[in-house]
Structure formats: C-alpha cells, structure tokens
Amino acid sequence: MKALLKLNVVILVLSVGCVQLERNQLHFIPLIRTLLQSSDSNLSQPQQPEFVPQIPQASPQPLPQLLPPVFLPTPGLITILNSITIQASPPTASIYYTTDGTIPTTSSNLYTTPIKNIWALAGRQIRAFATNPGYLDSPIATGVYAYLPLKTGQNNCWDASGLSIPCSGTGQDGELQLGVTRGFNLNPDTVTE
C-alpha cells in the first residue's frame, strides 16, 4: 500500500515536473532523483499486502478450587482429651477459622497451631476455610465435637417438687451414675483424665 502511494506521488511529481522542467530544470531534477531513489527498491518488487499472523489467544483457564480443610480428630464424639488440628491441601494454604459458628473470613483467626482443649469447644460449631494465591478459596468446613457426659458424683435424687427421695428406681443420675469421670483444673486449657 505504501509503495503504491509512493508510486502515485512519483508519477504526479514527474508529470508536474515535466511541465515545470521546461521552466526550471535545475529545481526539480534533485527532487525527482530523490523520490526515484527512495522508491526504487519498492518499485522493483511487486508489493504484497502485509500479512500479520493472528496468534490464537488461549482462553483463560478457571482457577482450581482448594478442597475444604480437614479437622483432626474427626468431629463427633471424643472420648479422650485432644487438640484440634486443621489441615489444608496444599500445605502452603492459609486457614482461617471461627469457633462460634460464624462464617470465617480473612479477618477471622488465622490457624497456626492446634486448637487446645477440645472439650472446651464441645457443642460449638468450628468453621474453617483455606485460601492460597492461584486458587479459588475452599468451601467452608464445619465440625462439632461432643464428649460423654461427666459423672456428677450426685448421690441424691429429687422429686418434681424438689424434695429428696430414695434413688432406687428413679432413673436419675444419683441412681445410675452415668457419664465418665474427669478432673478439671482451673486453667481452661488443661483437662486431666
């Protein structure tokens, strides 16, 4: 396209120059020579339209989603004292959690060490999700822990009005002595067997 435009300009200049050459030959000869020299290489070869290959654009791949975090031990009935470990895959993922049943966000507790005293969290919803650059955030994992009821050490039984009665046949704790024996320390992070 450029060569064709130059050729048209050269032809126009030559035709005008021929008329002008009769009047002032010295003035137009250098101009015509310059135009012919600059377009000689372009005029010697036929010009093809410039082909610009189109590189196909790869469609953006969706980001992989992280799996939900895993609670260890598995939520449910716990019979021995334990701490709660939360794991994510890949291990470089950051885990955020709550222990009050609310939806965790990146402003929630960042998991760095096991959560102590699993029994202190009994009955509470623990929720966690994982996040990692290059991945979609994981779905939220939810776990609830429970433990066997504690023995109260109760030896008395009571009727509906609150009067003490013999325990035999009442099915109350004073008779059955259900539950497990646990000793508690005043430190909320310590529970002893």
C-alpha positions as CSV (number, residue, x, y, z in Angstrom):
1,M,0.0,0.0,0.0
2,K,2.8,2.4,0.9
3,A,4.7,1.6,-2.3
4,L,1.6,2.2,-4.4
5,L,1.2,5.6,-2.7
6,K,4.8,6.5,-3.4
7,L,4.4,5.4,-7.0
8,N,1.4,7.7,-7.4
9,V,3.3,10.6,-5.9
10,V,6.3,9.9,-8.2
11,I,4.1,9.8,-11.2
12,L,2.3,13.0,-10.1
13,V,5.7,14.8,-9.4
14,L,7.0,13.5,-12.8
15,S,4.0,14.7,-14.7
16,V,4.0,18.1,-12.9
17,G,7.8,18.1,-13.0
18,C,7.8,17.7,-16.8
19,V,5.8,20.8,-17.1
20,Q,8.0,22.5,-14.6
21,L,11.2,21.2,-16.1
22,E,10.7,23.3,-19.2
23,R,10.7,26.4,-17.0
24,N,13.3,25.5,-14.3
25,Q,15.1,22.2,-14.9
26,L,17.6,22.5,-12.1
27,H,15.0,23.0,-9.4
28,F,13.0,19.7,-9.9
29,I,15.7,17.3,-11.0
30,P,17.2,16.7,-7.5
31,L,13.6,16.2,-6.1
32,I,12.7,13.7,-8.8
33,R,16.0,11.8,-8.4
34,T,15.5,11.6,-4.6
35,L,11.9,10.3,-5.0
36,L,13.0,7.7,-7.5
37,Q,16.0,6.5,-5.4
38,S,13.9,6.1,-2.3
39,S,11.2,4.1,-4.1
40,D,13.5,2.1,-6.4
41,S,13.7,-0.8,-4.1
42,N,9.9,-0.8,-3.5
43,L,9.1,-0.5,-7.2
44,S,11.4,-3.3,-8.4
45,Q,9.3,-5.9,-6.5
46,P,5.5,-6.2,-6.5
47,Q,4.2,-5.4,-3.1
48,Q,2.0,-7.9,-1.3
49,P,-0.3,-6.8,1.4
50,E,1.3,-7.2,4.7
51,F,0.3,-10.4,6.4
52,V,0.2,-10.3,10.2
53,P,-0.4,-13.8,11.6
54,Q,-3.0,-13.9,14.3
55,I,-1.8,-15.8,17.3
56,P,-4.7,-17.6,18.8
57,Q,-5.4,-16.4,22.3
58,A,-5.7,-19.2,24.9
59,S,-8.9,-18.9,26.7
60,P,-8.3,-18.2,30.3
61,Q,-8.4,-21.3,32.4
62,P,-10.5,-21.2,35.5
63,L,-8.6,-21.3,38.7
64,P,-8.6,-24.6,40.6
65,Q,-10.6,-24.6,43.9
66,L,-9.0,-25.7,47.1
67,L,-10.5,-28.6,49.0
68,P,-12.2,-27.9,52.3
69,P,-9.9,-28.0,55.3
70,V,-9.9,-31.3,57.3
71,F,-10.4,-31.4,61.1
72,L,-8.4,-33.9,63.1
73,P,-9.6,-35.7,65.1
74,T,-12.8,-36.2,63.0
75,P,-15.6,-34.1,64.5
76,G,-18.1,-36.1,66.6
77,L,-17.9,-37.8,69.9
78,I,-14.5,-37.5,71.6
79,T,-13.6,-39.9,74.4
80,I,-10.0,-38.7,75.1
81,L,-8.6,-35.2,75.5
82,N,-7.2,-33.9,72.3
83,S,-6.3,-30.7,70.5
84,I,-8.0,-29.9,67.2
85,T,-5.7,-29.8,64.1
86,I,-6.9,-28.3,60.9
87,Q,-5.1,-29.3,57.6
88,A,-5.4,-27.9,54.1
89,S,-4.1,-29.0,50.8
90,P,-1.7,-27.6,49.6
91,P,0.0,-27.2,53.0
92,T,1.0,-23.6,52.0
93,A,-2.6,-22.5,52.1
94,S,-3.7,-20.2,54.9
95,I,-6.6,-21.4,57.0
96,Y,-9.0,-19.1,58.8
97,Y,-11.4,-20.4,61.4
98,T,-14.1,-19.4,63.9
99,T,-15.3,-21.3,67.0
100,D,-18.7,-19.6,67.4
101,G,-20.4,-20.9,64.3
102,T,-20.0,-17.7,62.3
103,I,-18.8,-17.7,58.7
104,P,-15.0,-17.3,58.7
105,T,-13.3,-14.6,56.6
106,T,-9.7,-13.5,56.2
107,S,-10.3,-11.3,59.3
108,S,-11.1,-14.4,61.4
109,N,-8.5,-16.4,63.4
110,L,-5.5,-17.5,61.3
111,Y,-4.8,-21.1,62.1
112,T,-1.1,-21.5,63.1
113,T,-1.1,-24.1,65.9
114,P,-3.6,-26.8,67.1
115,I,-6.6,-25.5,69.0
116,K,-6.2,-26.6,72.6
117,N,-8.8,-28.2,74.9
118,I,-11.2,-29.8,72.5
119,W,-13.7,-30.3,75.4
120,A,-14.0,-26.5,76.0
121,L,-15.3,-26.3,72.4
122,A,-17.8,-29.1,72.8
123,G,-21.1,-28.3,71.2
124,R,-19.7,-25.3,69.3
125,Q,-19.6,-25.1,65.5
126,I,-16.0,-24.8,64.4
127,R,-15.8,-23.5,60.8
128,A,-12.8,-23.1,58.6
129,F,-11.8,-22.3,55.0
130,A,-8.5,-22.3,53.1
131,T,-7.1,-19.7,50.8
132,N,-4.0,-19.7,48.6
133,P,-2.8,-17.5,45.7
134,G,-3.6,-19.1,42.3
135,Y,-6.6,-20.9,43.7
136,L,-10.2,-20.2,44.5
137,D,-11.0,-20.3,48.2
138,S,-12.1,-23.6,49.6
139,P,-15.7,-24.3,50.6
140,I,-16.2,-23.9,54.4
141,A,-15.7,-27.0,56.5
142,T,-17.8,-27.3,59.7
143,G,-17.2,-29.5,62.7
144,V,-18.9,-30.1,66.0
145,Y,-17.3,-32.0,68.9
146,A,-19.0,-33.7,71.8
147,Y,-17.9,-35.7,74.8
148,L,-19.6,-38.2,77.1
149,P,-21.4,-36.5,79.9
150,L,-19.4,-36.2,83.1
151,K,-20.3,-38.0,86.2
152,T,-21.7,-35.6,88.6
153,G,-21.0,-37.6,91.7
154,Q,-24.6,-37.0,92.6
155,N,-25.9,-39.4,95.2
156,N,-29.2,-37.8,95.9
157,C,-32.4,-38.0,93.9
158,W,-35.2,-35.4,93.8
159,D,-38.9,-35.5,93.2
160,A,-40.7,-32.9,91.0
161,S,-41.2,-30.6,93.9
162,G,-37.5,-30.6,94.8
163,L,-37.8,-32.9,97.8
164,S,-35.0,-35.5,98.3
165,I,-36.2,-39.1,97.7
166,P,-34.6,-42.5,97.6
167,C,-32.8,-43.0,94.3
168,S,-33.8,-46.6,93.7
169,G,-36.0,-46.9,90.6
170,T,-35.9,-43.2,89.7
171,G,-33.6,-43.4,86.7
172,Q,-31.9,-40.2,87.9
173,D,-28.2,-39.6,87.9
174,G,-27.9,-40.3,91.6
175,E,-29.0,-43.8,90.9
176,L,-27.4,-44.5,87.5
177,Q,-24.1,-42.7,87.9
178,L,-23.8,-42.3,84.1
179,G,-21.0,-40.4,82.4
180,V,-17.3,-40.5,82.7
181,T,-15.0,-39.3,85.4
182,R,-12.9,-36.3,84.5
183,G,-10.8,-34.0,86.7
184,F,-10.7,-30.3,85.8
185,N,-8.1,-27.8,86.6
186,L,-8.8,-24.1,86.9
187,N,-6.7,-23.4,83.9
188,P,-9.1,-23.5,80.9
189,D,-6.5,-25.1,78.7
190,T,-6.0,-28.1,80.9
191,V,-8.3,-31.0,81.4
192,T,-6.9,-34.1,83.1
193,E,-8.1,-37.7,82.9
